[in-house]
Amino acid sequence: VKDGYAKSTVKNMYFSLTVFVRSEFSAMASSEVESVDRAEVVKSEFRQSRDDEDNGRMGDGSRPIKEDEIEQMLNASPTCRTEVMISILRETGLRAKELAELEMEDIKLDERTLTVNTAKRENHRRTISISLALCHKIRRYIETDRPRYGRASPYLFLTQKSDKPYPHNLARTIRNTAERAGIQSYNEMQNGSQRATITPHSFRKHVAIR
């Protein structure tokens, strides 16, 4: 307006620019799955969470899990299902929500990849490369343990009571397995609550610093 343009012209230009920006962001969000360096993603996010803790914000109470502790948890796993959960977390550092939402079609064992719905980015999927050893474990679970649940469900990790696994249930499985392995402990948080030190997030921290 100050440059001599009519208000209606400025309004139309603003509207056109807004539509263009929205369409570009929409195209980016719905673009093809991207392949990422999982360790670098986790390290970046871990650095941010560590900064939050340094600035006085409450953390989740978990600590990085050690390699020997992971082995103890694997040995203490009550089922093949639990062993596969731990193995996936160990290698990828997925969040509990991302682990719970893994579907059978997301797993390409021949290509040795997992495709994940990113928990903190809407409409974003990423592909993660996994080891041959992990592929063997997942295949064994799918062929021998998963059918025992007797449910028709698209999700990888079935439960006895539901067709869809929930993050808090998978997180509880991890916490309880750490208890069985004798490595679980608890911290008192700033609000007075007790938090387990070994959680799914412990594996994210493990991936970030290894």
C-alpha positions, 0 to 999 in steps of 0.5 A, spaced: 500 500 500 505 504 501 508 503 494 502 505 491 498 498 490 491 498 491 489 494 497 485 489 493 491 488 489 495 487 495 490 482 498 490 478 492 497 477 492 497 475 499 492 470 497 496 467 492 502 467 496 499 463 501 496 458 497 502 457 493 506 456 500 501 451 503 501 447 496 508 446 497 508 444 504 503 439 502 507 436 497 513 436 501 509 432 507 506 427 502 512 426 498 515 419 497 518 415 503 525 418 504 531 413 506 535 416 512 541 415 517 537 413 523 543 414 528 544 421 525 536 423 526 536 420 533 543 423 535 540 430 533 533 429 537 537 426 543 542 433 543 535 437 543 532 433 549 539 433 553 539 441 552 532 441 555 534 437 561 540 442 561 535 448 561 531 445 567 526 441 563 524 435 566 526 429 563 523 422 562 527 419 567 530 414 563 538 413 562 542 410 556 542 402 556 548 398 555 550 393 551 551 388 556 544 390 559 541 389 552 544 382 552 541 381 559 534 383 557 534 378 551 536 372 555 530 374 560 525 375 554 519 371 556 517 370 549 520 371 542 515 377 541 519 381 546 526 379 544 524 382 537 521 388 540 528 389 544 532 387 538 528 392 534 529 398 539 537 396 540 538 397 532 533 403 530 532 407 537 524 407 535 520 411 539 514 406 543 509 409 538 513 408 532 514 401 534 507 399 536 505 402 529 509 398 525 505 394 520 506 387 516 507 391 510 512 396 513 517 390 513 521 388 507 525 382 510 528 381 503 530 388 502 532 389 509 528 395 511 523 397 516 518 403 514 516 407 520 511 413 521 515 418 524 511 420 531 513 427 531 512 429 524 505 428 521 504 425 514 512 423 514 515 416 513 522 414 513 525 407 511 531 404 516 536 399 514 536 393 518 541 388 519 541 381 517 541 378 524 535 382 525 531 380 519 532 373 521 529 374 528 523 378 525 522 372 520 522 367 526 517 371 530 512 372 524 512 364 522 512 361 529 510 366 535 505 371 531 500 366 529 499 364 536 495 370 537 490 368 532 488 375 530 487 378 523 491 384 524 496 388 520 500 390 526 507 386 527 506 386 534 499 383 536 496 382 543 492 377 547 486 382 548 487 387 542 488 387 534 492 393 535 498 394 540 498 400 544 505 404 546 504 404 553 503 396 553 509 395 549 513 400 554 511 396 560 513 390 556 520 393 556 520 395 563 518 389 566 523 385 562 528 390 565 526 388 571 526 380 570 533 381 567 535 385 574 537 391 571 531 396 572 531 401 577 527 408 579 529 415 579 525 420 583 523 426 578 522 433 580 514 432 581 515 427 586 513 421 581 518 415 580 520 413 573 523 407 571 530 408 568 530 403 563 524 404 558 524 404 550 527 411 550 533 408 553 534 405 547 534 411 543 539 414 548 543 408 546 543 409 539 545 416 540 551 415 544 554 409 541 
